[in-house]
Amino acid sequence: MQAVEISNLSKIYRGKRGVCVEALRDLSLSIDQGEVFGFLGPNGAGKSTTIKIIMGLVKATHGSTSIMGKDSTVGVAREAVGYLPENPAFYDYLNALEYLRFVGGMFKMPSEPLEPRIEQTLKLLELWDARKRPMRSYSKGMVQRVGLAQVLVHDPDVYILDEPMSGLDPVGRALVKDIILDLRRRGKTVFFSSHIVNDVEKICDRVAIILNGELQCVVRVDQIMSEGVIGYQVRSRRSGRGDSSDYDVSKEELTELLDRLRIEGEEILLVEPRRRHLEDFFLSIVEGKSKI
């Protein structure tokens, strides 16, 4: 059973004067249990529309979605989900403590496990000291952390996060990455959208790239990293001399360079591959240079 299943999903919005916008076109994805799955695409690619359909906030034109084998349009399917929307908004007259109690009540959590869970979550997200301040006084980054807190507090099996790093400073982004990696270690499933490729590269098992509402590819991050050697950096030093020389060569030129350096009496200090990063791969897809 897949944690999240998306089958032949299409969405057409009808705008003013009868103009139709095809936001999604025959999208199919399967997210395994226990994996961190990144959903990559530029702004307007269809990421948020997909997530809103999964969460029952937008109705699909065609296709279906399921969570842990249950039709996601049925409310019971979403009980095991922690959902963070792209732009979270809360009852800003409440403080974080009150709001998380409200969230726990929505999930029918007894107070005995809920109160320590709230404390643990607020401390994890560095909100404990501000827990009694009204949320209207919070910065954008703090509001985003409250959004993550309400995702975590009921300890669901599946996490669906729409741009979870939005509005966070580098410290906050590093914290969220650590949280997601910890969820994976605990066997949880995380499906999140982003257009920040660097964040995705560090934490995802697989990524899907969507462009103009169409799926372009699904690929393992480690596959890109292992197969993406584009050249080598070589460092050498002539015997008896303290200074060294650096060379950047293609894969095809490496053997010839090493042979020449040895003939010239150079000591090889370093041979390091230069790898194609996920960002390079993503840009090549967006620019139409490759497709898997």
One Martini backbone bead per residue (centre of mass of N, CA, C, O) as a GRO file, in nm:
protein
  292
    1MET     BB    1   0.095   0.038   0.024
    2GLN     BB    2   0.051   0.362  -0.034
    3ALA     BB    3   0.064   0.666   0.103
    4VAL     BB    4   0.052   0.803  -0.192
    5GLU     BB    5  -0.198   0.841  -0.458
    6ILE     BB    6  -0.174   0.937  -0.809
    7SER     BB    7  -0.438   0.939  -1.068
    8ASN     BB    8  -0.489   1.096  -1.346
    9LEU     BB    9  -0.450   1.408  -1.292
   10SER     BB   10  -0.690   1.678  -1.337
   11LYS     BB   11  -0.703   2.050  -1.394
   12ILE     BB   12  -0.967   2.290  -1.459
   13TYR     BB   13  -0.988   2.630  -1.500
   14ARG     BB   14  -1.246   2.878  -1.493
   15GLY     BB   15  -1.258   3.183  -1.614
   16LYS     BB   16  -1.289   3.453  -1.761
   17ARG     BB   17  -1.470   3.427  -2.046
   18GLY     BB   18  -1.413   3.102  -2.051
   19VAL     BB   19  -1.131   3.059  -1.963
   20CYS     BB   20  -0.893   2.797  -1.976
   21VAL     BB   21  -0.697   2.628  -1.717
   22GLU     BB   22  -0.433   2.389  -1.718
   23ALA     BB   23  -0.289   2.278  -1.425
   24LEU     BB   24  -0.345   1.966  -1.492
   25ARG     BB   25  -0.194   1.661  -1.664
   26ASP     BB   26  -0.202   1.346  -1.606
   27LEU     BB   27  -0.123   1.278  -1.300
   28SER     BB   28   0.129   1.041  -1.169
   29LEU     BB   29   0.180   0.908  -0.827
   30SER     BB   30   0.412   0.740  -0.592
   31ILE     BB   31   0.426   0.713  -0.235
   32ASP     BB   32   0.614   0.583  -0.006
   33GLN     BB   33   0.665   0.443   0.276
   34GLY     BB   34   0.919   0.623   0.450
   35GLU     BB   35   0.950   0.870   0.257
   36VAL     BB   36   1.116   1.140   0.093
   37PHE     BB   37   0.920   1.361  -0.115
   38GLY     BB   38   0.979   1.562  -0.390
   39PHE     BB   39   0.816   1.866  -0.527
   40LEU     BB   40   0.911   2.004  -0.830
   41GLY     BB   41   0.884   2.358  -0.924
   42PRO     BB   42   0.782   2.619  -1.049
   43ASN     BB   43   0.595   2.869  -1.049
   44GLY     BB   44   0.285   2.739  -1.160
   45ALA     BB   45   0.307   2.411  -1.207
   46GLY     BB   46   0.097   2.251  -0.970
   47LYS     BB   47   0.157   2.184  -0.670
   48SER     BB   48  -0.075   2.309  -0.498
   49THR     BB   49  -0.307   2.177  -0.647
   50THR     BB   50  -0.236   1.889  -0.577
   51ILE     BB   51  -0.251   1.919  -0.267
   52LYS     BB   52  -0.545   2.025  -0.252
   53ILE     BB   53  -0.668   1.767  -0.364
   54ILE     BB   54  -0.569   1.569  -0.152
   55MET     BB   55  -0.711   1.762   0.085
   56GLY     BB   56  -1.005   1.859  -0.034
   57LEU     BB   57  -0.997   2.176  -0.149
   58VAL     BB   58  -0.995   2.053  -0.441
   59LYS     BB   59  -1.144   1.965  -0.739
   60ALA     BB   60  -1.123   1.737  -0.968
   61THR     BB   61  -1.168   1.672  -1.300
   62HIS     BB   62  -0.963   1.429  -1.291
   63GLY     BB   63  -0.922   1.160  -1.105
   64SER     BB   64  -0.711   1.043  -0.822
   65THR     BB   65  -0.679   1.012  -0.456
   66SER     BB   66  -0.462   0.871  -0.191
   67ILE     BB   67  -0.448   0.759   0.164
   68MET     BB   68  -0.362   0.472   0.273
   69GLY     BB   69  -0.591   0.353   0.056
   70LYS     BB   70  -0.768   0.617   0.077
   71ASP     BB   71  -0.990   0.831  -0.015
   72SER     BB   72  -0.915   1.175   0.009
   73THR     BB   73  -1.221   1.287   0.003
   74VAL     BB   74  -1.226   1.145   0.270
   75GLY     BB   75  -1.185   1.241   0.590
   76VAL     BB   76  -1.055   0.980   0.721
   77ALA     BB   77  -0.790   0.989   0.543
   78ARG     BB   78  -0.682   1.268   0.702
   79GLU     BB   79  -0.612   1.175   1.001
   80ALA     BB   80  -0.299   1.078   0.911
   81VAL     BB   81  -0.245   1.395   0.860
   82GLY     BB   82  -0.001   1.648   0.797
   83TYR     BB   83  -0.081   1.994   0.717
   84LEU     BB   84   0.086   2.242   0.507
   85PRO     BB   85   0.035   2.528   0.383
   86GLU     BB   86   0.164   2.780   0.203
   87ASN     BB   87  -0.039   2.997   0.371
   88PRO     BB   88  -0.060   3.025   0.681
   89ALA     BB   89  -0.356   3.063   0.897
   90PHE     BB   90  -0.476   3.217   1.199
   91TYR     BB   91  -0.586   3.274   1.515
   92ASP     BB   92  -0.433   3.568   1.623
   93TYR     BB   93  -0.557   3.578   1.928
   94LEU     BB   94  -0.395   3.343   1.969
   95ASN     BB   95  -0.182   3.126   2.098
   96ALA     BB   96   0.014   2.855   2.061
   97LEU     BB   97  -0.107   2.692   2.291
   98GLU     BB   98  -0.408   2.723   2.215
   99TYR     BB   99  -0.389   2.616   1.926
  100LEU     BB  100  -0.282   2.327   1.989
  101ARG     BB  101  -0.526   2.249   2.157
  102PHE     BB  102  -0.724   2.274   1.926
  103VAL     BB  103  -0.593   2.065   1.742
  104GLY     BB  104  -0.608   1.827   1.939
  105GLY     BB  105  -0.921   1.835   1.955
  106MET     BB  106  -0.972   1.772   1.652
  107PHE     BB  107  -0.810   1.481   1.712
  108LYS     BB  108  -0.896   1.368   1.995
  109MET     BB  109  -0.691   1.439   2.221
  110PRO     BB  110  -0.585   1.374   2.507
  111SER     BB  111  -0.444   1.561   2.762
  112GLU     BB  112  -0.216   1.376   2.859
  113PRO     BB  113  -0.053   1.369   2.575
  114LEU     BB  114  -0.081   1.667   2.474
  115GLU     BB  115   0.082   1.855   2.663
  116PRO     BB  116   0.368   1.727   2.622
  117ARG     BB  117   0.357   1.754   2.314
  118ILE     BB  118   0.347   2.060   2.300
  119GLU     BB  119   0.607   2.118   2.447
  120GLN     BB  120   0.795   1.961   2.260
  121THR     BB  121   0.723   2.115   1.995
  122LEU     BB  122   0.788   2.408   2.084
  123LYS     BB  123   1.084   2.349   2.153
  124LEU     BB  124   1.174   2.241   1.880
  125LEU     BB  125   1.066   2.532   1.739
  126GLU     BB  126   1.134   2.775   1.927
  127LEU     BB  127   0.833   2.867   2.099
  128TRP     BB  128   0.813   2.861   2.412
  129ASP     BB  129   0.863   3.168   2.494
  130ALA     BB  130   0.596   3.245   2.288
  131ARG     BB  131   0.329   3.083   2.381
  132LYS     BB  132   0.163   3.356   2.519
  133ARG     BB  133   0.159   3.498   2.258
  134PRO     BB  134   0.011   3.648   2.025
  135MET     BB  135   0.020   3.576   1.683
  136ARG     BB  136   0.015   3.879   1.583
  137SER     BB  137   0.330   3.911   1.697
  138TYR     BB  138   0.443   3.743   1.478
  139SER     BB  139   0.643   3.639   1.262
  140LYS     BB  140   0.667   3.475   0.972
  141GLY     BB  141   0.850   3.249   1.083
  142MET     BB  142   0.672   3.182   1.331
  143VAL     BB  143   0.419   3.105   1.177
  144GLN     BB  144   0.553   2.869   1.029
  145ARG     BB  145   0.614   2.711   1.293
  146VAL     BB  146   0.324   2.673   1.377
  147GLY     BB  147   0.250   2.507   1.131
  148LEU     BB  148   0.446   2.276   1.208
  149ALA     BB  149   0.327   2.215   1.485
  150GLN     BB  150   0.036   2.126   1.381
  151VAL     BB  151   0.159   1.883   1.226
  152LEU     BB  152   0.310   1.730   1.480
  153VAL     BB  153   0.127   1.695   1.742
  154HIS     BB  154  -0.034   1.412   1.632
  155ASP     BB  155   0.155   1.209   1.498
  156PRO     BB  156   0.162   1.128   1.205
  157ASP     BB  157   0.231   0.932   0.908
  158VAL     BB  158   0.160   1.186   0.722
  159TYR     BB  159   0.329   1.445   0.526
  160ILE     BB  160   0.196   1.759   0.393
  161LEU     BB  161   0.405   2.003   0.229
  162ASP     BB  162   0.383   2.353   0.147
  163GLU     BB  163   0.648   2.515   0.158
  164PRO     BB  164   0.814   2.482   0.452
  165MET     BB  165   1.055   2.716   0.408
  166SER     BB  166   0.885   2.952   0.413
  167GLY     BB  167   1.015   3.236   0.585
  168LEU     BB  168   1.291   3.116   0.656
  169ASP     BB  169   1.573   3.104   0.794
  170PRO     BB  170   1.858   2.927   0.800
  171VAL     BB  171   1.797   2.807   1.079
  172GLY     BB  172   1.507   2.712   1.020
  173ARG     BB  173   1.576   2.529   0.779
  174ALA     BB  174   1.764   2.338   0.933
  175LEU     BB  175   1.549   2.242   1.133
  176VAL     BB  176   1.350   2.120   0.927
  177LYS     BB  177   1.542   1.914   0.809
  178ASP     BB  178   1.583   1.758   1.072
  179ILE     BB  179   1.288   1.681   1.111
  180ILE     BB  180   1.253   1.520   0.848
  181LEU     BB  181   1.477   1.314   0.905
  182ASP     BB  182   1.345   1.207   1.164
  183LEU     BB  183   1.086   1.104   1.035
  184ARG     BB  184   1.226   0.892   0.861
  185ARG     BB  185   1.354   0.731   1.098
  186ARG     BB  186   1.039   0.676   1.202
  187GLY     BB  187   0.868   0.600   0.924
  188LYS     BB  188   0.778   0.841   0.781
  189THR     BB  189   0.588   1.045   0.556
  190VAL     BB  190   0.715   1.282   0.304
  191PHE     BB  191   0.536   1.543   0.124
  192PHE     BB  192   0.700   1.801  -0.069
  193SER     BB  193   0.711   2.127  -0.173
  194SER     BB  194   0.935   2.302  -0.412
  195HIS     BB  195   1.190   2.559  -0.539
  196ILE     BB  196   1.429   2.460  -0.346
  197VAL     BB  197   1.674   2.256  -0.438
  198ASN     BB  198   1.877   2.236  -0.201
  199ASP     BB  199   1.679   2.117   0.005
  200VAL     BB  200   1.603   1.858  -0.149
  201GLU     BB  201   1.885   1.723  -0.185
  202LYS     BB  202   1.935   1.667   0.137
  203ILE     BB  203   1.637   1.488   0.205
  204CYS     BB  204   1.572   1.318  -0.044
  205ASP     BB  205   1.496   1.028  -0.220
  206ARG     BB  206   1.276   1.160  -0.409
  207VAL     BB  207   1.179   1.315  -0.728
  208ALA     BB  208   0.953   1.547  -0.873
  209ILE     BB  209   0.891   1.699  -1.193
  210ILE     BB  210   0.708   1.998  -1.266
  211LEU     BB  211   0.552   2.130  -1.577
  212ASN     BB  212   0.279   2.276  -1.670
  213GLY     BB  213   0.118   2.020  -1.525
  214GLU     BB  214   0.361   1.819  -1.594
  215LEU     BB  215   0.526   1.534  -1.582
  216GLN     BB  216   0.878   1.475  -1.624
  217CYS     BB  217   0.988   1.326  -1.350
  218VAL     BB  218   1.131   1.039  -1.168
  219VAL     BB  219   1.393   1.052  -0.914
  220ARG     BB  220   1.679   0.971  -0.767
  221VAL     BB  221   1.912   1.140  -0.598
  222ASP     BB  222   2.147   0.926  -0.599
  223GLN     BB  223   2.150   0.897  -0.905
  224ILE     BB  224   2.244   1.179  -0.977
  225MET     BB  225   2.505   1.171  -0.805
  226SER     BB  226   2.637   0.904  -0.928
  227GLU     BB  227   2.583   0.985  -1.254
  228GLY     BB  228   2.694   1.312  -1.234
  229VAL     BB  229   2.973   1.303  -1.362
  230ILE     BB  230   3.161   1.584  -1.529
  231GLY     BB  231   3.437   1.564  -1.363
  232TYR     BB  232   3.773   1.679  -1.254
  233GLN     BB  233   3.984   1.730  -0.978
  234VAL     BB  234   4.336   1.811  -0.986
  235ARG     BB  235   4.621   1.751  -0.769
  236SER     BB  236   4.966   1.864  -0.778
  237ARG     BB  237   5.327   1.779  -0.711
  238ARG     BB  238   5.644   1.853  -0.718
  239SER     BB  239   5.922   1.728  -0.631
  240GLY     BB  240   6.048   1.950  -0.378
  241ARG     BB  241   5.774   2.111  -0.377
  242GLY     BB  242   5.524   2.303  -0.213
  243ASP     BB  243   5.362   2.362  -0.446
  244SER     BB  244   5.054   2.355  -0.633
  245SER     BB  245   4.834   2.205  -0.883
  246ASP     BB  246   4.537   2.276  -1.074
  247TYR     BB  247   4.274   2.070  -1.233
  248ASP     BB  248   4.021   2.081  -1.494
  249VAL     BB  249   3.844   1.791  -1.610
  250SER     BB  250   3.727   1.566  -1.796
  251LYS     BB  251   3.662   1.240  -1.819
  252GLU     BB  252   3.831   1.200  -2.088
  253GLU     BB  253   4.103   1.359  -1.966
  254LEU     BB  254   4.215   1.212  -1.713
  255THR     BB  255   4.416   0.993  -1.805
  256GLU     BB  256   4.606   1.179  -1.963
  257LEU     BB  257   4.686   1.361  -1.725
  258LEU     BB  258   4.804   1.148  -1.531
  259ASP     BB  259   5.023   1.047  -1.722
  260ARG     BB  260   5.171   1.319  -1.756
  261LEU     BB  261   5.237   1.375  -1.457
  262ARG     BB  262   5.409   1.122  -1.411
  263ILE     BB  263   5.623   1.179  -1.629
  264GLU     BB  264   5.688   1.470  -1.480
  265GLY     BB  265   5.696   1.394  -1.158
  266GLU     BB  266   5.423   1.404  -1.028
  267GLU     BB  267   5.225   1.439  -0.743
  268ILE     BB  268   4.928   1.295  -0.644
  269LEU     BB  269   4.681   1.446  -0.424
  270LEU     BB  270   4.410   1.478  -0.615
  271VAL     BB  271   4.085   1.310  -0.694
  272GLU     BB  272   3.786   1.485  -0.785
  273PRO     BB  273   3.465   1.489  -0.834
  274ARG     BB  274   3.234   1.648  -1.051
  275ARG     BB  275   2.900   1.716  -0.985
  276ARG     BB  276   2.578   1.685  -1.055
  277HIS     BB  277   2.326   1.864  -0.955
  278LEU     BB  278   1.996   1.902  -0.901
  279GLU     BB  279   1.985   2.185  -1.019
  280ASP     BB  280   2.091   2.112  -1.297
  281PHE     BB  281   1.870   1.909  -1.361
  282PHE     BB  282   1.629   2.098  -1.328
  283LEU     BB  283   1.715   2.309  -1.543
  284SER     BB  284   1.721   2.109  -1.781
  285ILE     BB  285   1.419   2.059  -1.773
  286VAL     BB  286   1.307   2.350  -1.793
  287GLU     BB  287   1.491   2.397  -2.067
  288GLY     BB  288   1.465   2.115  -2.240
  289LYS     BB  289   1.735   1.911  -2.228
  290SER     BB  290   1.573   1.696  -2.047
  291LYS     BB  291   1.433   1.348  -2.005
  292ILE     BB  292   1.302   1.065  -1.801
   0.00000   0.00000   0.00000
